[in-house]
Amino acid sequence: RPPRSTLFPYTTLFRSNRESKQRVLLEDYTGWKCVNCPRAAAKAKELISKYNTSLVVMAVHSTSFATPNAMNNNVDFRTEYGEKWAKDFGCNALPTGLINRIKFGSIYTVGDGSWDSEIQNQLNSLEHVMDIHLGRDYREEENNIILSVEAEFLQGITYPTNISVVMVESGIIGVQLNSLSEYGPTPKIDDFEFEHVLRKKGIIDYPLSSESISSGTKIAKNYLLEIDNDIQDISKCSIIVFVSNALTNQIINVNEIHL
């Protein structure tokens, strides 16, 4: 569904995140039936502490490992686009991850044991091509958010780009199957805390630019993001925006703004 950005004249909204910085997006493909996924979630939490605002994490609950049933009280964290991404990027055996959607040889996926080194490699080697500046206005009565996005190109590019706007929620308590001894002998955790859960009603792969962009160009737009009815606590949500190369899927930069 295309964003209704034309409904709103562009303005930089309050609480704008305008830091100039290269970041990396880690997509943690996970599911409540995946007994090794708590290990990957713990690794993602550790990496956030290590890299701070240089790393953005999105937990994509997908595949048969995320199919709800009575054991998890029929809680469903799947999204239509999360399922599509899992299929498109070969995220079949969980846990697994994508790092800036970079292809490593013939595959995109990276095991959680290699996340740290690959994130470090990306931060060391990525060219800082563009910045994404964000501001938001949460309109509680309308149950939506107006998001202002300014894409500032620090270098010229010769390829088309797409933009995606999604919401994630943290602090959700639910059921998770488990193989980690640190959670005790039970293979089922009834009070597992899910973080960075990808939610519905995102704006996915919408064209940002369809032609070459010269250095110094700024593309400014507003997007209307409807709030998923399944969200439990809006104060524990954030909006993630990433811009990708439309030809290769590789993410150029990403930013996040908290609500």
C-alpha positions as CSV (number, residue, x, y, z in Angstrom):
1,R,0.0,0.0,0.0
2,P,1.6,3.3,-1.0
3,P,2.1,6.0,1.6
4,R,-0.3,8.9,1.6
5,S,2.6,11.4,1.8
6,T,0.9,13.9,-0.5
7,L,-1.8,14.6,2.1
8,F,0.7,16.5,4.2
9,P,3.0,19.4,3.2
10,Y,6.5,18.5,4.3
11,T,7.7,19.9,7.6
12,T,10.4,18.8,10.0
13,L,8.5,17.6,13.0
14,F,9.5,17.8,16.6
15,R,11.9,15.3,18.3
16,S,13.8,15.1,15.0
17,N,16.7,12.7,14.8
18,R,19.2,14.5,12.6
19,E,22.5,12.9,13.6
20,S,24.8,12.3,10.7
21,K,25.8,8.7,11.1
22,Q,26.3,5.4,9.2
23,R,24.2,2.6,10.8
24,V,23.7,-1.1,10.2
25,L,20.4,-2.9,10.2
26,L,20.3,-6.3,11.8
27,E,17.2,-8.4,10.9
28,D,16.7,-11.2,13.4
29,Y,14.5,-13.8,11.8
30,T,12.8,-15.7,14.6
31,G,9.8,-17.5,15.9
32,W,8.3,-18.6,19.2
33,K,8.7,-22.3,18.3
34,C,12.4,-21.9,17.5
35,V,14.2,-23.3,20.6
36,N,17.5,-21.6,19.7
37,C,16.0,-18.2,19.0
38,P,16.4,-17.0,22.6
39,R,20.1,-17.3,22.1
40,A,19.9,-15.1,19.0
41,A,17.7,-12.6,20.9
42,A,20.3,-12.4,23.7
43,K,23.0,-11.9,21.1
44,A,21.1,-9.0,19.5
45,K,20.7,-7.4,22.9
46,E,24.4,-7.7,23.6
47,L,25.2,-6.1,20.2
48,I,22.9,-3.2,20.9
49,S,24.9,-2.5,24.1
50,K,28.1,-2.8,22.1
51,Y,27.2,-0.7,19.1
52,N,24.6,1.6,20.6
53,T,23.0,3.9,18.0
54,S,25.2,2.5,15.2
55,L,23.0,-0.6,15.2
56,V,19.3,-0.9,14.5
57,V,17.6,-4.3,15.2
58,M,14.3,-5.6,13.8
59,A,12.9,-9.0,14.9
60,V,11.0,-10.6,12.1
61,H,8.8,-13.4,13.3
62,S,8.2,-15.6,10.3
63,T,8.0,-19.1,8.8
64,S,6.4,-22.1,10.4
65,F,8.4,-21.4,13.6
66,A,6.0,-18.4,14.2
67,T,2.7,-20.0,13.4
68,P,0.5,-19.5,16.5
69,N,-1.5,-22.2,18.3
70,A,-3.0,-22.8,21.7
71,M,0.4,-23.3,23.4
72,N,1.3,-19.7,22.9
73,N,-2.2,-18.4,23.4
74,N,-2.6,-18.0,19.6
75,V,-0.4,-14.8,19.7
76,D,0.6,-14.0,16.1
77,F,3.6,-11.8,15.5
78,R,3.8,-12.6,11.8
79,T,3.4,-9.9,9.1
80,E,2.7,-10.3,5.4
81,Y,6.0,-8.6,4.4
82,G,8.0,-10.5,7.0
83,E,6.9,-13.7,5.4
84,K,7.8,-12.4,2.0
85,W,11.2,-11.3,3.2
86,A,11.9,-14.7,4.8
87,K,11.1,-16.4,1.5
88,D,12.9,-13.9,-0.7
89,F,16.1,-13.9,1.4
90,G,16.2,-17.6,2.2
91,C,15.5,-17.3,5.9
92,N,14.4,-20.9,6.4
93,A,16.5,-22.4,9.2
94,L,16.0,-20.2,12.3
95,P,17.5,-18.4,14.0
96,T,19.2,-16.5,11.2
97,G,19.8,-12.9,10.3
98,L,20.4,-10.3,7.5
99,I,22.9,-7.6,7.9
100,N,22.1,-4.6,5.7
101,R,20.7,-7.2,3.3
102,I,24.1,-7.8,1.9
103,K,24.7,-11.0,-0.1
104,F,27.6,-13.1,1.2
105,G,28.6,-15.2,-1.8
106,S,25.3,-16.8,-2.9
107,I,23.3,-16.2,0.3
108,Y,22.0,-13.3,2.4
109,T,21.7,-15.1,5.7
110,V,24.2,-14.9,8.6
111,G,24.1,-17.1,11.7
112,D,23.9,-15.4,15.0
113,G,27.4,-16.5,15.9
114,S,28.8,-14.3,13.1
115,W,26.6,-11.3,13.6
116,D,29.1,-9.3,15.6
117,S,32.0,-9.7,13.2
118,E,29.9,-9.0,10.1
119,I,28.4,-5.9,11.7
120,Q,31.9,-4.7,12.6
121,N,33.0,-5.4,9.0
122,Q,30.1,-3.3,7.7
123,L,30.7,-0.4,10.0
124,N,34.4,-0.4,8.9
125,S,33.8,-0.7,5.2
126,L,30.5,1.0,4.3
127,E,30.7,4.3,2.4
128,H,28.6,6.9,4.2
129,V,26.5,7.7,1.1
130,M,23.4,9.3,2.8
131,D,21.8,10.3,6.0
132,I,18.2,9.7,7.0
133,H,16.7,12.5,9.3
134,L,13.5,11.7,11.1
135,G,10.8,13.5,13.0
136,R,7.3,12.3,14.1
137,D,4.0,13.5,15.3
138,Y,1.9,10.8,17.1
139,R,-1.8,11.6,16.7
140,E,-3.5,9.5,19.4
141,E,-7.0,10.3,18.5
142,E,-6.5,9.4,14.8
143,N,-4.4,6.3,15.8
144,N,-1.7,7.2,13.4
145,I,1.7,8.9,13.1
146,I,2.9,11.5,10.6
147,L,6.6,10.8,10.0
148,S,8.8,13.4,8.4
149,V,11.8,11.9,6.5
150,E,14.6,13.8,4.9
151,A,17.1,11.8,2.9
152,E,20.3,13.7,2.5
153,F,22.7,12.3,-0.1
154,L,26.4,12.9,0.9
155,Q,27.6,11.3,-2.3
156,G,26.2,10.9,-5.7
157,I,24.6,7.6,-6.8
158,T,23.6,6.1,-10.1
159,Y,21.0,3.6,-9.1
160,P,17.3,3.8,-8.0
161,T,16.4,3.6,-4.4
162,N,13.5,2.3,-2.3
163,I,12.4,3.4,1.2
164,S,10.7,1.3,3.8
165,V,8.9,2.6,7.0
166,V,8.1,0.0,9.7
167,M,7.1,0.0,13.4
168,V,8.6,-2.3,16.0
169,E,7.5,-3.0,19.6
170,S,9.5,-4.1,22.6
171,G,8.6,-5.4,26.0
172,I,6.0,-7.9,24.9
173,I,5.6,-10.8,27.3
174,G,4.7,-14.1,25.8
175,V,5.5,-17.8,25.3
176,Q,8.8,-18.9,23.8
177,L,10.2,-22.4,23.4
178,N,13.8,-22.7,24.5
179,S,17.0,-24.8,24.7
180,L,19.1,-22.3,26.8
181,S,20.0,-23.5,30.3
182,E,20.0,-20.0,31.6
183,Y,16.2,-19.9,31.5
184,G,16.1,-23.1,33.7
185,P,15.2,-26.7,32.9
186,T,11.9,-26.0,31.2
187,P,11.8,-26.0,27.4
188,K,8.9,-23.5,27.5
189,I,9.2,-20.0,28.8
190,D,5.9,-18.5,29.7
191,D,7.2,-15.0,30.4
192,F,9.7,-14.4,27.7
193,E,10.2,-10.7,26.8
194,F,10.1,-10.1,23.1
195,E,12.0,-7.1,21.8
196,H,12.0,-5.2,18.5
197,V,9.0,-7.1,17.1
198,L,8.1,-6.1,13.6
199,R,4.5,-5.0,13.4
200,K,1.9,-4.7,10.7
201,K,0.9,-1.7,8.5
202,G,4.3,-0.8,7.3
203,I,5.2,1.0,4.1
204,I,7.4,-1.4,2.2
205,D,9.8,-0.8,-0.7
206,Y,8.2,2.4,-1.9
207,P,10.3,4.3,-4.6
208,L,12.3,7.1,-3.2
209,S,14.3,8.0,-6.3
210,S,14.2,6.5,-9.8
211,E,17.3,8.1,-11.3
212,S,20.8,9.2,-10.5
213,I,21.1,11.5,-7.5
214,S,23.9,14.1,-7.2
215,S,25.8,14.8,-4.0
216,G,24.1,17.3,-1.7
217,T,20.6,16.4,-2.9
218,K,17.9,16.3,-0.2
219,I,14.6,14.4,-0.6
220,A,12.0,15.4,2.0
221,K,8.6,13.6,2.4
222,N,6.0,13.0,5.0
223,Y,4.4,9.6,5.5
224,L,1.2,8.6,7.3
225,L,1.8,5.4,9.3
226,E,-1.3,3.7,10.7
227,I,-0.9,2.0,14.0
228,D,-1.4,-1.8,14.2
229,N,-4.3,-2.7,16.4
230,D,-2.3,-5.5,17.9
231,I,0.2,-3.1,19.4
232,Q,0.2,-3.5,23.2
233,D,2.1,-0.4,24.4
234,I,2.8,2.5,22.0
235,S,5.3,4.0,24.4
236,K,7.5,0.9,23.8
237,C,7.5,1.3,20.0
238,S,9.8,2.9,17.5
239,I,9.8,3.6,13.8
240,I,12.5,2.2,11.6
241,V,13.2,3.8,8.2
242,F,15.7,2.3,5.8
243,V,16.7,3.2,2.2
244,S,17.9,0.4,-0.1
245,N,19.4,0.0,-3.5
246,A,16.4,-1.0,-5.6
247,L,18.6,-3.2,-7.9
248,T,20.5,-5.2,-5.3
249,N,18.3,-4.9,-2.1
250,Q,21.4,-3.7,-0.1
251,I,20.5,-1.2,2.6
252,I,22.3,2.1,2.2
253,N,21.4,3.5,5.6
254,V,18.9,3.1,8.3
255,N,17.6,5.2,11.2
256,E,15.2,4.8,14.1
257,I,13.0,7.2,16.1
258,H,11.3,6.2,19.4
259,L,7.8,7.0,20.4
